[in-house]
Amino acid sequence: MTDSSLAPVRWDGEALVLLDQRQLPHEETYLRCTDHAEVVAAISTMVVRGAPAIGIAGAFGVVLAARAAGKVSEGRRADYLQAALRALREARPTAVNLAWAVDRMATCLASAGAELVAALTEEAERIFDEDLAANHRMGDLGAALLSPGARVMTHCNAGALATAGYGTALGVIRSAWREGRLAEVFATETRPWLQGARLTAWELQRDGIPVRLITDGSAAHVMRTRGVAWVIVGADRVAANGDVANKIGTYALAVAARYHGARLMVVAPASTVDLSTPSGEAIHIEERTPSEVLEVAGTRFAAPGVEALNPVFDVTPADLVDVLVTERGVLERPDAAGMAALMA
Amino acid sequence: MTDSSLAPVRWDGEALVLLDQRQLPHEETYLRCTDHAEVVAAISTMVVRGAPAIGIAGAFGVVLAARAAGKVSEGRRADYLQAALRALREARPTAVNLAWAVDRMATCLASAGAELVAALTEEAERIFDEDLAANHRMGDLGAALLSPGARVMTHCNAGALATAGYGTALGVIRSAWREGRLAEVFATETRPWLQGARLTAWELQRDGIPVRLITDGSAAHVMRTRGVAWVIVGADRVAANGDVANKIGTYALAVAARYHGARLMVVAPASTVDLSTPSGEAIHIEERTPSEVLEVAGTRFAAPGVEALNPVFDVTPADLVDVLVTERGVLERPDAAGMAALMA
């Protein structure tokens, strides 16, 4: 189903097989989920992460729930399925792709006949295939915007690991590299989870794309001193007015890019756009445990009793977004009218 | 000599005793330096850090060199001392306080008579005492600028640990807290060395000042959502035009503060001002080993072969500095004329 050796989310016919991204890059361990509760846990503990990837995982979670529902007494079946859908939908709050995928599966569930599990499996595989195709399309559209020799910066991991394959922001970077438009990538390490250090640098290096890792705090300095033309990121939710929720630190890069005249490109499939969210103010920003800030990989750095604040997403207002790239096309300076037209 | 239980740099009459800041906050280990080469090593490996503190350490390093020079044959003594001065002066490149303190000791050395070691010890102790007094003065001047109930953000550690005691940025925060002007401090963790997590949060918590740790990447989001009025930082070098070199990440905070209407206060003693450096462009920005980015506390996160860029300071242009606080007074919107008047 994928065109990359990276298979972060894979259906083996019986179970959902997830590459445990918490162990990367040092170990490639796969977790085989045979019931939906395991999928919920895998999403909330970030075995699988990245907005499109958790959407796909959620969809196959519905398949597992429907299969298990066959063994539940008929009177309790509907309740069982509703509870499973709710648990999957709420496994993480900020990325809309998860809710989108679970809702799409619920629609399929409502209309499916006797071959329920087969129909749901097909629908989940369709979600997967569509995401992969969208990534390639976005890669081509985004790469066309770069001038040859571009230096770019990316944040967190919006790569093959965050999607069905190829990646959103990293899809653009892959396409740009293939087309000879790319000089170098600066990858921010992305505290507290270090997705840039662990995942993005690893993905790009595997593809032979020149990448250097930097601390999040040095990004503005690197923009100023190294001639960064584009900051290219993914998204967890794009609101109806074009506001973008994405990994914490995106907003700081957007502010710095505007100050330096670098351009901000947000790359996200249409499944990330949520027209029912009027603006970024309505987006629930997940806060995770302070220990993710107080510790690094289980080593405590802060003194006992020190408190921390750990919002893991932030909102970049639409007026800081230069270009939104979706598989439906490119939208410059997104606003409500442009978003409505794009999604019509 | 200090009014705090924190004694990061202390002369015990025979040796320079340094609190090993690499082990904080978990262990309070002291390193006793009895020759100047140990002081050079302690500065370059960051046993002692913070621009004023490494200046003081360098000054006592000269005392140790002069004492050892007494045992060197008279014909080689001058060369020995010159080599020691140079090694101390160059132990780290960016903070000017180190060069300033070593040069001041060299002047004392040139004019001292028979009681050379005694004269140098007195001079080094004077540098220490002046720094402590400057911190208290700057604390009062800076705190007076804050409105009651202020939420502030600080970066790295510009505290008692970075100075003779009390601190520059944290001196202002301490004074503001005592005067009831402070609601809360957000301390950025400050990768790659995590001085915010390890040192600043610890220092403030010891004093009962409310502090929450945040990742560097979340600072702009926290400014936007939590009503931060001031970003208060120290400096490693202030150029003649008011440009400020400070810990990597300061520039990003300055850009974000300007975007949000928060104000940037740089707190630094006059010994940090270098009128011989015309602007930030002339400041040598130290780059340290990539392993500081690729690893956290000895644990490697990036895949083998991944490269990193590790500039550990950046330059904030004067036009992003709202206020420079020195012991000589407060300078709003520093520029060349204002700097010259301040230092006259």
Interface residues (C-beta under 8 A of the other chain):
Chain A: P25 H26 H155 F186 T188 E189 T190 R191 P192 L194 A197 R198 A201 W202 Q205 V211 R212 L213 I214 T215 D216 G217 S218 A219 A220 H221 V222 R224 T225 I248 G249 Y251 A252 V255 A256 R258 Y259 P290 V293 L294 V296 A297 T299 R300 F301 A302 A303 G305 V306 E307 A308 L309 N310 P311 D314 V315
Chain B: P25 H26 H155 F186 T188 E189 T190 R191 P192 L194 A197 R198 A201 W202 Q205 V211 R212 L213 I214 T215 D216 G217 S218 A219 A220 H221 V222 R224 T225 I248 G249 Y251 A252 V255 A256 R258 Y259 P290 V293 L294 V296 A297 T299 R300 F301 A302 A303 G305 V306 E307 A308 L309 N310 P311 D314 V315
